[in-house]
Amino acid sequence: MNKHLHTEGIVLRKTDFNEADRIVTVLTRDHGKIDCIAKGARRIKSKFCGRLELFCHIRLTGFQGRDLVVLDEAQLITPFPQNQSLEQHRILFTIAESTHKLIHAHQHIEGAYSLLTETLEALRDTPKHDPLLFAFLIRLLTLTGFLPQWNQCALCEATLNALRPIFVRLGDAHAVCGDCRQPADRALKTSVTKWINYMQNYPLADTLRVHASDEEHNEVGHWLKEVLLNVLPYPLKSELVSLR
């Protein structure tokens, strides 16, 4: 039996299909990530014209078929952000690609939709592009279960001391103490550990008030790249961070 859907979401991906149709991937408020087919969307006079572009915030109506949601209507709430810089476009495409790859089809991750909408709104106003991207990725990795809390050693369960360096296993992003570390584990500076924990647990707006050095920016960027390489089956096509 087909299931009718009435929800809102953000377009993460679009693919041309057949001669006139388009398949779009949408992160929705109520149903997680869904793949939709818009019949005739590529025709000039299509009712979907200009409403299914990347990062468009839409209100959609459709029904769940065997594999795809068949779109009946898409109302535009907020269009694709205009007058964005190249740097903002880089952030947007990294956000879209990482969200698409970290969340499975029909998987509803509590808090992921609000995180995405809050991040897109913040991108219009903040000059701190890399910290915003770091905070988004760290929060998304936490919400999807790929990044655990670093309050105790994953092996011996000893409480980790925030004043001492911790070591992170890149395979699963678990933290271990100095006694349990292996040669391949990545040591993180105390300031970097605190910053990551802050981005993991505090509101997005609060994390953007933190002042971090260029060295700390670079270390968090390198660490995120390594974590994503281990979490994802293949690397992101979009550039994660431009090192200074």
C-alpha positions in Angstrom: 0.0 0.0 0.0 1.3 3.4 -0.9 2.1 5.8 1.9 1.2 9.5 1.3 3.8 12.0 2.5 3.3 15.6 3.5 6.5 17.1 4.9 9.3 19.6 4.3 12.9 19.2 3.6 16.2 20.3 2.0 17.4 19.1 -1.4 20.8 17.4 -1.1 21.2 15.8 -4.5 19.6 15.8 -8.0 20.1 13.4 -10.9 18.5 13.5 -14.3 16.4 10.4 -15.1 15.0 9.3 -18.5 14.2 12.1 -20.9 12.3 14.5 -18.7 12.3 13.2 -15.1 14.5 14.1 -12.2 15.4 12.1 -9.1 16.2 14.2 -6.0 17.4 13.3 -2.6 15.8 15.2 0.3 16.6 15.3 4.0 13.1 15.7 5.5 11.8 16.9 8.8 9.7 13.8 9.5 10.9 10.9 7.3 14.6 11.1 7.3 16.4 11.0 4.0 14.2 10.1 1.0 14.8 9.7 -2.7 12.0 11.2 -4.8 11.2 11.1 -8.5 9.7 14.3 -10.1 7.9 13.3 -13.3 8.6 15.8 -16.1 10.7 18.1 -13.9 13.2 18.8 -16.7 10.5 20.2 -19.0 10.5 24.0 -19.4 6.9 24.3 -18.3 7.1 21.8 -15.4 5.3 22.6 -12.2 8.6 21.7 -10.4 10.7 24.3 -12.3 13.1 26.1 -10.0 11.9 24.2 -6.9 14.1 21.2 -6.9 17.5 22.8 -7.1 20.3 21.9 -4.6 19.7 23.3 -1.0 16.2 24.5 -1.8 14.0 24.3 1.3 10.7 22.8 0.0 7.3 21.6 1.3 6.6 18.4 -0.6 3.6 16.1 -1.2 3.8 12.7 -2.7 3.4 9.0 -2.0 5.9 6.2 -1.3 6.3 3.8 -4.2 8.3 0.6 -4.0 11.7 2.4 -4.3 11.0 6.1 -4.7 8.7 8.7 -3.4 6.6 10.0 -6.4 6.4 13.7 -6.0 3.0 15.3 -6.6 3.8 18.8 -5.5 6.8 20.8 -4.2 6.3 24.3 -2.8 9.3 26.5 -2.4 9.9 27.8 1.2 13.4 29.1 0.7 15.3 29.1 -2.6 18.9 28.2 -3.2 21.1 30.7 -1.4 22.0 33.6 -3.8 25.2 35.6 -4.0 27.3 33.0 -2.2 31.0 33.2 -2.4 33.2 30.4 -3.7 34.1 29.6 -0.1 30.4 29.3 0.9 29.8 27.1 -2.1 32.6 24.8 -1.0 31.0 24.5 2.4 27.5 23.9 1.0 28.6 21.1 -1.2 30.6 19.4 1.6 27.6 19.7 3.8 25.3 18.2 1.2 27.7 15.3 0.2 28.6 14.4 3.8 24.9 14.4 4.9 23.9 12.3 1.9 26.7 9.7 2.6 26.3 9.5 6.4 22.6 9.1 6.5 21.0 6.0 4.8 17.8 6.2 2.7 14.7 6.2 4.9 16.9 6.6 8.0 15.5 9.2 10.4 18.2 10.7 12.6 16.8 12.7 15.5 18.3 16.2 15.3 19.9 15.9 11.8 17.3 18.1 10.0 17.4 20.9 12.6 21.2 20.8 12.5 21.2 21.1 8.7 18.7 24.0 8.6 20.5 25.8 11.5 23.9 25.4 9.7 22.5 26.7 6.4 21.1 29.8 8.1 24.4 30.4 10.0 26.4 30.2 6.7 24.7 33.3 5.5 25.9 35.4 8.4 29.1 34.0 9.8 32.6 34.6 8.3 33.9 31.5 10.3 33.3 29.1 7.5 35.7 26.3 8.5 34.6 26.3 12.2 31.0 26.1 11.0 31.8 23.1 8.8 33.8 21.4 11.6 30.9 21.9 14.0 28.4 20.6 11.5 30.4 17.4 10.7 31.2 16.7 14.3 27.6 17.0 15.4 26.4 14.9 12.4 29.0 12.2 13.1 27.8 12.2 16.8 24.1 12.1 15.8 24.7 9.2 13.4 26.7 7.2 16.0 30.0 7.4 14.3 31.6 9.7 16.9 31.1 8.5 20.5 31.5 10.8 23.6 35.1 10.9 24.8 34.4 10.7 28.6 36.1 7.4 29.2 38.7 5.0 27.6 37.0 2.7 25.2 39.2 -0.3 26.4 39.7 0.0 30.1 36.8 2.3 30.8 39.0 4.6 32.9 37.8 8.2 33.1 39.7 10.4 30.7 41.6 13.4 32.0 40.7 16.5 30.0 44.1 18.0 31.1 46.1 15.2 29.5 46.3 14.3 25.8 44.0 11.5 24.6 44.5 9.1 21.7 41.9 8.4 19.1 41.5 5.2 17.2 40.8 6.3 13.6 39.0 3.1 12.7 36.0 3.9 15.0 36.9 7.3 16.5 36.9 5.9 20.0 39.1 7.6 22.6 41.7 5.6 24.6 44.0 6.5 27.4 47.8 6.6 27.3 48.0 3.1 28.9 45.8 1.5 26.2 47.1 3.4 23.1 48.4 1.5 20.1 51.0 2.9 17.7 48.4 3.8 15.0 46.2 5.8 17.5 46.2 9.5 16.8 47.3 11.8 19.7 45.3 15.0 20.0 46.4 18.1 21.8 44.4 19.0 24.9 43.1 22.3 23.3 41.9 20.4 20.2 40.2 17.7 22.3 38.3 20.4 24.3 37.3 22.2 21.1 36.0 18.9 19.5 34.1 18.1 22.7 32.6 21.6 22.8 31.4 21.3 19.1 30.0 17.9 20.0 27.9 19.0 22.9 27.1 22.7 22.7 24.7 24.7 20.4 26.1 25.7 17.1 25.9 29.4 17.8 28.0 28.9 20.9 30.7 27.0 19.1 31.2 29.8 16.6 32.2 32.1 19.5 35.3 30.0 20.3 38.6 31.4 19.1 41.0 28.8 17.8 44.4 29.2 16.3 45.4 28.3 12.8 47.3 25.3 14.1 44.2 24.0 15.9 42.1 24.6 12.7 44.5 22.5 10.7 44.6 19.7 13.2 40.9 19.4 13.5 40.6 19.5 9.7 43.2 16.7 9.2 41.5 14.7 12.0 38.1 15.0 10.4 39.5 14.0 7.0 41.0 10.8 8.5 37.8 10.0 10.4 35.6 10.4 7.3 38.0 8.3 5.3 37.6 5.5 7.8 33.8 5.9 8.2 32.8 6.3 4.5 33.3 3.6 1.8 35.1 6.2 -0.4 36.4 9.8 0.0 34.2 12.9 -0.3 34.5 14.5 -3.7 34.1 18.0 -2.2 37.0 19.6 -0.5 36.7 19.4 3.3 39.0 22.2 4.4 41.5 24.5 2.8 44.5 24.5 5.0 46.2 27.8 5.8 
